[in-house]
Amino acid sequence: MQRCLTIAAQGLGQVAPNPMVGCVVVYNDKIISEGYHQVYGGLHAEPNALKGVDETLLKECTLYVNLEPCSHHGKTPPCADLIISKDIKKVFVGNLDTNPLVAGKGIKKLQDAGIAVEYAILNDACRELNKRFFTLHEKKRPYIILKWAQTNDGFISHYPLPIHKEDNWITGEESKQLVHQWRTQEQAILVGYNTALLDNPLLTARLVNGKNPLRVVIDKELALPKHLAVFNEDAETLVFNNKESIQKNNVHYLKIDFTHLLTEMMSYLFTKNIASIIIEGGTKTLSQFMEQNLWDEARVFVNPHKNFVNGLKSPVIDLSQASKQFVGTDELYIFKNK
């Protein structure tokens, strides 16, 4: 099962909103084939693992998969039917699939066909791998990652902003590249009005190879100048506002109720099957998510060698409760909201 998780993780950023799934075929206690879900809309892990295996061996093989085999027709046929057709006698499953389209039906189909099934194998590790997928189906919203960088004395930015943008950078090159890698792994990235206006970020993954996320911007009055980088053609952009719903090239303007702004935004993203989002807004936007306890993970960079003395204070979080690692000379704290 651990091998299933290892190969499944290669689908990160490629298969969303589908889950990451790995499958291992074992004969006489040895792995003879394996496969994983490689790209959204492509073959699932089970057919990738089973193709090319000697059909005469399969009756004596055991199959391991970190998520319950699907039992419904989607972009591909049901994996449960494929397993049954191969006359495999035993299947080990990591997690039950909480997607209502599956939700135990895959395991029942296997059992009804006379296949022995054991599940909840490495259950916690399997859920951690697919935290985005489970959040989408269980909480009806994306998995929400808060991200910011702060100085050693707790500032997120100079204020007023310096003339040269690089004077406001807090982290080193290694951290910047890691953040761009994260952007390829999540489906959307969000900033508030002030960040879009004052920082003029591109919100793309230009420093690494990978897909750009959907750029999400909060612009209640539609006052942001159209020359800003978030409106260029490098990626799709969604603008939440209270004025109009209209599509203009790669920019989609959506009118929503700002009374319950955060939940309205996340509910809409759920309807679009957006399984994860990074919140890269300023202190105001980040703090709103924290105050409403509407977040799953915080990733906080601290430059222990830089002090701004004054400026915009960073959001307040107890970093002593986070795991810590170094990225170049920066400290990275990762905090899970339990």
C-alpha positions in Angstrom: 0.0 0.0 0.0 2.9 2.3 0.7 4.1 1.7 -2.9 0.6 2.6 -4.1 0.9 6.0 -2.3 4.4 6.6 -3.7 3.4 6.1 -7.3 0.0 7.8 -6.9 1.7 11.0 -5.7 3.2 11.4 -9.2 -0.2 12.6 -10.3 -0.1 15.7 -8.1 -1.2 18.7 -10.1 -2.1 16.5 -13.1 -5.3 14.6 -12.2 -7.4 17.1 -10.2 -10.2 17.2 -9.4 -9.8 13.4 -9.5 -8.0 11.7 -6.7 -4.4 10.5 -6.9 -4.5 6.7 -7.1 -1.8 4.1 -7.4 -2.3 0.4 -8.0 0.1 -2.6 -7.4 -0.4 -6.1 -8.7 1.3 -8.8 -6.5 2.1 -12.4 -7.5 3.8 -14.8 -5.0 4.5 -11.8 -2.7 6.3 -9.9 -5.4 5.2 -6.8 -7.3 4.8 -7.8 -11.0 3.1 -4.7 -12.2 2.0 -1.2 -11.1 0.3 1.9 -12.5 -1.1 5.2 -11.4 -3.7 7.8 -12.6 -1.5 10.0 -14.7 -3.7 12.7 -16.2 -7.3 13.9 -15.7 -9.5 12.1 -18.2 -6.9 9.4 -18.8 -6.9 5.8 -17.7 -7.3 5.2 -13.9 -4.6 3.4 -11.9 -6.2 -0.1 -12.1 -6.2 -0.4 -15.9 -2.7 1.1 -16.1 -1.5 -1.5 -13.6 -3.3 -4.5 -15.2 -2.5 -3.9 -18.9 0.3 -6.1 -20.1 0.0 -8.6 -17.1 -0.1 -12.3 -18.2 -3.8 -13.1 -17.9 -3.1 -16.6 -16.7 -1.4 -15.2 -13.6 -4.1 -12.8 -12.5 -6.3 -15.5 -10.9 -3.5 -15.9 -8.4 -2.7 -12.3 -8.0 -3.6 -9.8 -5.2 -4.3 -6.2 -6.1 -3.5 -3.2 -3.9 -5.1 0.2 -4.5 -5.1 3.3 -2.2 -8.7 4.3 -3.0 -11.8 2.3 -3.6 -12.2 1.3 -7.2 -14.8 3.3 -9.0 -18.1 1.6 -9.8 -19.7 4.1 -12.3 -19.1 5.2 -15.8 -17.3 8.6 -15.9 -14.6 9.5 -18.4 -13.5 5.9 -18.2 -15.4 2.6 -17.5 -15.8 1.3 -13.9 -12.5 -0.1 -12.5 -14.5 -2.5 -10.3 -15.8 -4.2 -13.4 -12.3 -4.5 -14.9 -11.0 -6.1 -11.7 -13.9 -8.6 -11.7 -13.3 -9.5 -15.4 -9.7 -10.4 -14.6 -10.9 -13.0 -12.0 -8.6 -11.5 -9.3 -9.5 -13.2 -5.9 -8.3 -10.6 -3.4 -8.1 -6.8 -3.2 -6.6 -4.5 -0.5 -8.0 -1.0 -0.5 -6.7 2.1 1.4 -9.6 4.5 1.7 -13.3 4.2 0.9 -14.3 6.8 -1.7 -16.6 9.4 -0.2 -17.6 10.7 -3.6 -21.4 9.9 -3.6 -21.0 8.3 -7.0 -18.9 5.6 -5.4 -19.2 5.6 -1.6 -18.9 1.9 -0.9 -20.5 0.7 -4.1 -17.2 -0.3 -5.7 -16.3 -2.5 -2.7 -19.8 -4.0 -2.7 -19.6 -4.8 -6.4 -16.3 -6.6 -5.8 -17.6 -8.6 -2.8 -20.8 -9.5 -4.7 -18.6 -11.0 -7.4 -16.9 -13.2 -4.8 -13.7 -11.2 -4.4 -12.2 -10.9 -0.8 -11.8 -7.2 0.0 -9.9 -5.6 3.0 -10.0 -1.9 3.4 -8.8 0.9 5.7 -5.2 -0.1 5.0 -2.9 2.8 5.9 -6.1 4.8 6.1 -4.6 8.0 7.5 -1.8 8.2 5.0 -4.1 7.5 2.2 -6.5 10.3 3.3 -3.5 12.7 3.6 -2.5 12.1 0.1 -6.0 12.8 -1.2 -6.9 15.6 1.3 -8.0 17.9 -1.6 -10.3 15.3 -3.1 -11.9 14.4 0.3 -12.3 18.0 1.3 -14.1 18.7 -2.0 -16.6 15.9 -1.6 -17.0 16.1 2.2 -17.0 19.8 2.9 -18.3 21.0 -0.5 -15.4 23.4 -1.0 -11.8 23.4 -2.1 -8.9 22.5 0.2 -7.7 25.9 1.4 -4.0 26.7 1.8 -3.0 30.0 3.3 0.4 31.2 2.3 2.5 34.2 3.2 6.0 35.4 3.9 7.0 37.5 6.9 10.1 39.2 8.3 11.8 38.1 11.5 10.0 41.0 13.3 6.6 40.0 11.9 5.9 42.2 8.9 4.5 41.1 5.5 5.3 44.2 3.6 6.8 47.7 3.8 4.2 50.5 3.9 4.1 52.6 1.9 5.5 50.3 -0.8 9.1 51.0 -1.9 9.7 52.3 -5.3 11.6 49.2 -6.3 9.6 46.0 -6.0 12.5 43.9 -5.1 13.1 46.0 -1.9 9.9 44.4 -0.6 10.9 40.8 -1.2 11.3 38.8 2.0 12.2 35.3 0.9 15.1 34.0 -1.2 15.2 32.4 -4.7 14.7 28.9 -3.4 11.5 29.8 -1.6 10.2 31.7 -4.7 10.8 28.6 -6.9 9.1 26.3 -4.3 6.0 28.6 -4.3 5.8 28.4 -8.1 6.0 24.6 -7.8 3.1 24.7 -5.3 1.1 26.8 -7.8 1.4 23.9 -10.3 0.0 21.5 -7.7 -3.2 23.4 -6.9 -6.1 24.4 -9.1 -6.6 28.0 -8.1 -4.8 30.9 -6.4 -6.6 33.9 -4.8 -5.7 37.5 -3.9 -7.7 40.4 -2.6 -8.1 43.8 -4.2 -5.2 45.6 -2.5 -2.7 42.8 -3.4 -3.8 42.8 -7.0 -3.5 46.6 -7.2 -0.4 47.4 -5.2 1.7 44.3 -5.8 0.5 43.7 -9.4 1.3 39.9 -9.2 1.2 37.6 -12.2 0.1 34.6 -10.1 1.6 32.1 -12.5 4.1 29.2 -12.2 6.6 30.8 -14.6 9.7 29.6 -12.7 8.9 25.9 -13.1 7.4 23.5 -15.6 3.7 22.9 -15.0 0.2 24.3 -15.4 -0.8 27.7 -14.2 -3.6 27.8 -11.6 -6.9 29.6 -12.1 -6.3 33.2 -10.8 -9.1 34.4 -8.5 -9.4 38.1 -7.6 -11.7 39.9 -5.3 -12.8 43.2 -6.8 -16.1 44.3 -5.4 -16.6 47.5 -7.4 -14.7 46.4 -10.5 -12.3 49.2 -9.9 -9.0 47.3 -10.7 -7.2 48.8 -13.8 -7.4 46.4 -16.7 -3.6 46.7 -17.4 -2.8 44.7 -14.3 -0.9 41.5 -14.7 -3.7 39.3 -13.4 -5.7 40.2 -16.5 -3.1 39.2 -19.0 -3.5 36.0 -21.2 -1.0 33.8 -19.3 -3.9 32.1 -17.4 -7.6 32.1 -16.8 -8.8 34.7 -14.3 -12.0 34.8 -12.2 -13.1 38.1 -10.7 -15.7 38.0 -7.9 -17.6 41.3 -7.7 -21.1 42.7 -6.9 -21.7 44.4 -10.3 -22.0 41.9 -13.2 -21.4 38.4 -14.5 -19.8 38.5 -17.9 -17.0 36.7 -19.8 -14.3 38.8 -21.6 -11.7 36.6 -23.3 -9.9 34.7 -20.5 -11.4 36.8 -17.7 -14.7 35.7 -16.1 -16.5 38.3 -14.0 -18.9 36.8 -11.5 -21.5 38.7 -9.5 -22.0 37.3 -6.0 -23.4 38.3 -2.6 -20.6 40.0 -0.6 -22.5 39.5 2.7 -21.1 36.1 3.0 -18.1 36.6 0.7 -15.8 33.8 1.6 -18.4 31.0 1.8 -20.0 32.3 -1.5 -16.7 32.2 -3.3 -15.8 28.7 -2.0 -19.2 27.4 -2.8 -19.0 28.6 -6.3 -15.5 27.0 -6.8 -17.0 23.8 -5.5 -19.6 23.8 -8.3 -16.7 24.2 -10.7 -14.9 21.2 -9.2 -12.0 23.3 -8.0 -10.5 20.9 -5.4 -7.8 23.2 -4.0 -6.8 26.9 -3.7 -3.9 28.9 -2.4 -4.8 32.2 -0.7 -1.9 34.5 -1.4 -3.7 37.7 -0.5 -2.5 40.4 2.0 -3.0 40.4 5.7 -6.7 41.5 5.4 -7.7 38.6 3.1 -5.7 36.0 4.9 -7.0 37.1 8.3 -10.6 36.9 7.1 -10.1 33.2 6.3 -8.5 32.6 9.6 -11.2 34.5 11.6 -13.9 32.4 9.9 -11.8 29.2 10.5 -12.1 28.6 6.8 -8.8 27.0 6.0 -7.0 23.7 6.1 -3.3 24.4 6.0 -1.0 27.4 6.4 2.4 27.7 4.9 4.4 30.5 6.4 7.9 31.6 5.3 10.0 33.5 7.8 13.3 35.3 6.9 15.2 35.2 10.2 17.7 37.7 8.9 15.4 40.4 7.7 13.6 43.1 9.7 11.3 45.8 8.3 10.9 47.6 11.7 7.5 49.0 10.4 5.0 48.3 7.7 2.1 45.9 7.3 1.9 43.3 10.1 1.6 39.7 9.1 -1.4 37.5 10.1 -1.1 36.1 13.7 -0.6 32.4 14.0 1.2 30.3 16.6 4.2 29.0 14.7 5.2 26.8 17.7 2.4 24.5 16.7 3.7 24.1 13.1 6.3 21.8 11.6 9.5 23.6 10.5 12.0 23.1 7.7 14.5 25.2 5.9 14.3 26.4 2.3 17.6 28.0 1.5 18.1 30.4 4.4 14.4 30.8 5.0 12.3 29.1 7.6 9.2 27.4 6.3 6.4 26.6 8.9 3.6 24.3 7.8 0.5 24.3 10.0 -2.5 22.0 9.7 -5.8 23.2 10.9 -7.3 20.3 12.9 
